[in-house]
Amino acid sequence: MPLRQQLLLGCATVVLALASVEANAAPLPKWMERLNLNPQQTQQMQAVERKYSETVRQQQAALNTAEETLEKLLVAGASTAQLQQQFDQVMRLRETLHRTRFAAAVEVQQILTPAQRQQLSAMNRQRLENLRNSLRQSAMMP
Protein backbone atom coordinates (compact mmCIF):
# COMPACT_ATOMS: atom_id res chain seq x y z
CA MET A 1 0.00 0.00 0.00
CA PRO A 2 1.45 3.40 -0.94
CA LEU A 3 2.54 5.66 1.90
CA ARG A 4 -0.12 8.24 1.00
CA GLN A 5 -2.90 5.67 1.39
CA GLN A 6 -1.42 4.45 4.67
CA LEU A 7 -1.30 8.00 5.99
CA LEU A 8 -4.87 8.75 4.90
CA LEU A 9 -6.12 5.52 6.41
CA GLY A 10 -4.21 6.33 9.56
CA CYS A 11 -5.69 9.82 9.52
CA ALA A 12 -9.19 8.46 9.38
CA THR A 13 -8.47 6.02 12.18
CA VAL A 14 -6.91 8.67 14.37
CA VAL A 15 -9.44 11.42 13.78
CA LEU A 16 -12.49 9.19 14.11
CA ALA A 17 -11.19 7.51 17.24
CA LEU A 18 -10.08 10.75 18.81
CA ALA A 19 -13.50 12.24 18.20
CA SER A 20 -14.80 9.90 20.88
CA VAL A 21 -12.08 10.76 23.38
CA GLU A 22 -12.90 13.71 25.58
CA ALA A 23 -10.54 15.66 27.76
CA ASN A 24 -11.18 13.52 30.83
CA ALA A 25 -12.70 10.44 29.22
CA ALA A 26 -11.93 7.18 30.96
CA PRO A 27 -11.68 4.44 28.35
CA LEU A 28 -9.48 4.91 25.32
CA PRO A 29 -10.39 3.39 21.98
CA LYS A 30 -9.05 -0.18 21.63
CA TRP A 31 -6.41 0.79 19.08
CA MET A 32 -5.02 3.42 21.42
CA GLU A 33 -4.95 0.94 24.30
CA ARG A 34 -2.94 -1.47 22.14
CA LEU A 35 -0.33 1.24 21.58
CA ASN A 36 0.22 1.51 25.35
CA LEU A 37 0.28 5.30 25.37
CA ASN A 38 1.84 6.90 28.40
CA PRO A 39 -0.16 9.59 30.26
CA GLN A 40 1.63 12.42 28.44
CA GLN A 41 0.88 10.85 25.05
CA THR A 42 -2.76 10.41 26.05
CA GLN A 43 -3.00 14.08 26.96
CA GLN A 44 -1.35 15.08 23.70
CA MET A 45 -3.76 12.87 21.71
CA GLN A 46 -6.68 14.50 23.48
CA ALA A 47 -5.27 17.92 22.60
CA VAL A 48 -5.08 16.91 18.93
CA GLU A 49 -8.71 15.76 19.14
CA ARG A 50 -9.81 19.05 20.65
CA LYS A 51 -7.91 20.94 17.96
CA TYR A 52 -9.36 19.08 14.96
CA SER A 53 -12.63 17.35 15.85
CA GLU A 54 -15.02 20.24 15.34
CA THR A 55 -13.32 21.29 12.10
CA VAL A 56 -13.48 17.73 10.77
CA ARG A 57 -17.17 17.44 11.74
CA GLN A 58 -18.00 20.72 9.98
CA GLN A 59 -16.01 19.82 6.88
CA GLN A 60 -17.62 16.37 6.70
CA ALA A 61 -21.08 17.90 7.03
CA ALA A 62 -20.34 20.41 4.27
CA LEU A 63 -19.04 17.63 2.04
CA ASN A 64 -22.12 15.49 2.69
CA THR A 65 -24.38 18.39 1.79
CA ALA A 66 -22.43 19.15 -1.39
CA GLU A 67 -22.56 15.49 -2.45
CA GLU A 68 -26.32 15.38 -1.83
CA THR A 69 -26.73 18.53 -3.90
CA LEU A 70 -24.71 16.98 -6.72
CA GLU A 71 -26.88 13.87 -6.63
CA LYS A 72 -30.05 15.98 -6.74
CA LEU A 73 -28.70 17.95 -9.69
CA LEU A 74 -27.90 14.73 -11.52
CA VAL A 75 -31.39 13.35 -10.93
CA ALA A 76 -33.00 16.65 -11.93
CA GLY A 77 -31.12 16.76 -15.21
CA ALA A 78 -29.19 19.93 -14.45
CA SER A 79 -26.98 21.49 -17.08
CA THR A 80 -23.43 20.31 -17.60
CA ALA A 81 -22.16 23.64 -16.29
CA GLN A 82 -24.17 23.28 -13.06
CA LEU A 83 -22.99 19.73 -12.61
CA GLN A 84 -19.37 20.67 -13.24
CA GLN A 85 -19.58 23.56 -10.79
CA GLN A 86 -21.07 21.35 -8.06
CA PHE A 87 -18.60 18.56 -8.77
CA ASP A 88 -15.72 21.03 -8.43
CA GLN A 89 -17.17 22.14 -5.09
CA VAL A 90 -17.35 18.52 -3.89
CA MET A 91 -13.74 17.96 -4.90
CA ARG A 92 -12.56 21.13 -3.13
CA LEU A 93 -14.35 20.08 0.05
CA ARG A 94 -12.88 16.57 -0.14
CA GLU A 95 -9.39 17.99 -0.52
CA THR A 96 -9.89 20.33 2.42
CA LEU A 97 -11.12 17.47 4.59
CA HIS A 98 -8.20 15.25 3.55
CA ARG A 99 -5.73 18.02 4.32
CA THR A 100 -7.23 18.53 7.78
CA ARG A 101 -7.12 14.81 8.51
CA PHE A 102 -3.55 14.67 7.26
CA ALA A 103 -2.54 17.56 9.53
CA ALA A 104 -4.06 15.71 12.50
CA ALA A 105 -2.28 12.50 11.52
CA VAL A 106 1.05 14.31 11.25
CA GLU A 107 0.58 15.66 14.75
CA VAL A 108 -0.30 12.19 16.02
CA GLN A 109 2.78 10.75 14.30
CA GLN A 110 4.90 13.23 16.26
CA ILE A 111 3.36 12.01 19.53
CA LEU A 112 3.99 8.31 18.88
CA THR A 113 7.30 6.54 19.22
CA PRO A 114 8.72 4.84 16.13
CA ALA A 115 7.63 1.45 17.50
CA GLN A 116 4.09 2.75 18.11
CA ARG A 117 3.97 4.17 14.57
CA GLN A 118 4.92 0.79 13.15
CA GLN A 119 2.32 -0.91 15.33
CA LEU A 120 -0.39 1.56 14.23
CA SER A 121 0.57 1.03 10.59
CA ALA A 122 0.30 -2.75 11.02
CA MET A 123 -3.10 -2.37 12.70
CA ASN A 124 -4.30 -0.16 9.84
CA ARG A 125 -3.09 -2.64 7.23
CA GLN A 126 -4.92 -5.44 9.04
CA ARG A 127 -8.09 -3.37 9.28
CA LEU A 128 -7.92 -2.56 5.58
CA GLU A 129 -7.38 -6.24 4.71
CA ASN A 130 -10.36 -7.21 6.88
CA LEU A 131 -12.48 -4.60 5.10
CA ARG A 132 -11.39 -5.87 1.68
CA ASN A 133 -12.19 -9.46 2.66
CA SER A 134 -15.57 -8.39 3.95
CA LEU A 135 -16.35 -6.56 0.72
CA ARG A 136 -15.24 -9.56 -1.35
CA GLN A 137 -17.52 -11.85 0.65
CA SER A 138 -20.42 -9.45 0.30
CA ALA A 139 -19.87 -9.28 -3.46
CA MET A 140 -20.02 -13.08 -3.72
CA MET A 141 -23.33 -13.36 -1.88
CA PRO A 142 -26.51 -13.43 -4.01
C-alpha positions in Angstrom: 0.0 0.0 0.0 1.5 3.4 -0.9 2.5 5.7 1.9 -0.1 8.2 1.0 -2.9 5.7 1.4 -1.4 4.5 4.7 -1.3 8.0 6.0 -4.9 8.7 4.9 -6.1 5.5 6.4 -4.2 6.3 9.6 -5.7 9.8 9.5 -9.2 8.5 9.4 -8.5 6.0 12.2 -6.9 8.7 14.4 -9.4 11.4 13.8 -12.5 9.2 14.1 -11.2 7.5 17.2 -10.1 10.7 18.8 -13.5 12.2 18.2 -14.8 9.9 20.9 -12.1 10.8 23.4 -12.9 13.7 25.6 -10.5 15.7 27.8 -11.2 13.5 30.8 -12.7 10.4 29.2 -11.9 7.2 31.0 -11.7 4.4 28.3 -9.5 4.9 25.3 -10.4 3.4 22.0 -9.1 -0.2 21.6 -6.4 0.8 19.1 -5.0 3.4 21.4 -4.9 0.9 24.3 -2.9 -1.5 22.1 -0.3 1.2 21.6 0.2 1.5 25.3 0.3 5.3 25.4 1.8 6.9 28.4 -0.2 9.6 30.3 1.6 12.4 28.4 0.9 10.9 25.0 -2.8 10.4 26.0 -3.0 14.1 27.0 -1.3 15.1 23.7 -3.8 12.9 21.7 -6.7 14.5 23.5 -5.3 17.9 22.6 -5.1 16.9 18.9 -8.7 15.8 19.1 -9.8 19.1 20.6 -7.9 20.9 18.0 -9.4 19.1 15.0 -12.6 17.4 15.8 -15.0 20.2 15.3 -13.3 21.3 12.1 -13.5 17.7 10.8 -17.2 17.4 11.7 -18.0 20.7 10.0 -16.0 19.8 6.9 -17.6 16.4 6.7 -21.1 17.9 7.0 -20.3 20.4 4.3 -19.0 17.6 2.0 -22.1 15.5 2.7 -24.4 18.4 1.8 -22.4 19.1 -1.4 -22.6 15.5 -2.5 -26.3 15.4 -1.8 -26.7 18.5 -3.9 -24.7 17.0 -6.7 -26.9 13.9 -6.6 -30.0 16.0 -6.7 -28.7 18.0 -9.7 -27.9 14.7 -11.5 -31.4 13.3 -10.9 -33.0 16.6 -11.9 -31.1 16.8 -15.2 -29.2 19.9 -14.4 -27.0 21.5 -17.1 -23.4 20.3 -17.6 -22.2 23.6 -16.3 -24.2 23.3 -13.1 -23.0 19.7 -12.6 -19.4 20.7 -13.2 -19.6 23.6 -10.8 -21.1 21.4 -8.1 -18.6 18.6 -8.8 -15.7 21.0 -8.4 -17.2 22.1 -5.1 -17.3 18.5 -3.9 -13.7 18.0 -4.9 -12.6 21.1 -3.1 -14.4 20.1 0.0 -12.9 16.6 -0.1 -9.4 18.0 -0.5 -9.9 20.3 2.4 -11.1 17.5 4.6 -8.2 15.2 3.5 -5.7 18.0 4.3 -7.2 18.5 7.8 -7.1 14.8 8.5 -3.6 14.7 7.3 -2.5 17.6 9.5 -4.1 15.7 12.5 -2.3 12.5 11.5 1.1 14.3 11.3 0.6 15.7 14.8 -0.3 12.2 16.0 2.8 10.7 14.3 4.9 13.2 16.3 3.4 12.0 19.5 4.0 8.3 18.9 7.3 6.5 19.2 8.7 4.8 16.1 7.6 1.4 17.5 4.1 2.7 18.1 4.0 4.2 14.6 4.9 0.8 13.1 2.3 -0.9 15.3 -0.4 1.6 14.2 0.6 1.0 10.6 0.3 -2.7 11.0 -3.1 -2.4 12.7 -4.3 -0.2 9.8 -3.1 -2.6 7.2 -4.9 -5.4 9.0 -8.1 -3.4 9.3 -7.9 -2.6 5.6 -7.4 -6.2 4.7 -10.4 -7.2 6.9 -12.5 -4.6 5.1 -11.4 -5.9 1.7 -12.2 -9.5 2.7 -15.6 -8.4 4.0 -16.3 -6.6 0.7 -15.2 -9.6 -1.4 -17.5 -11.9 0.6 -20.4 -9.4 0.3 -19.9 -9.3 -3.5 -20.0 -13.1 -3.7 -23.3 -13.4 -1.9 -26.5 -13.4 -4.0 
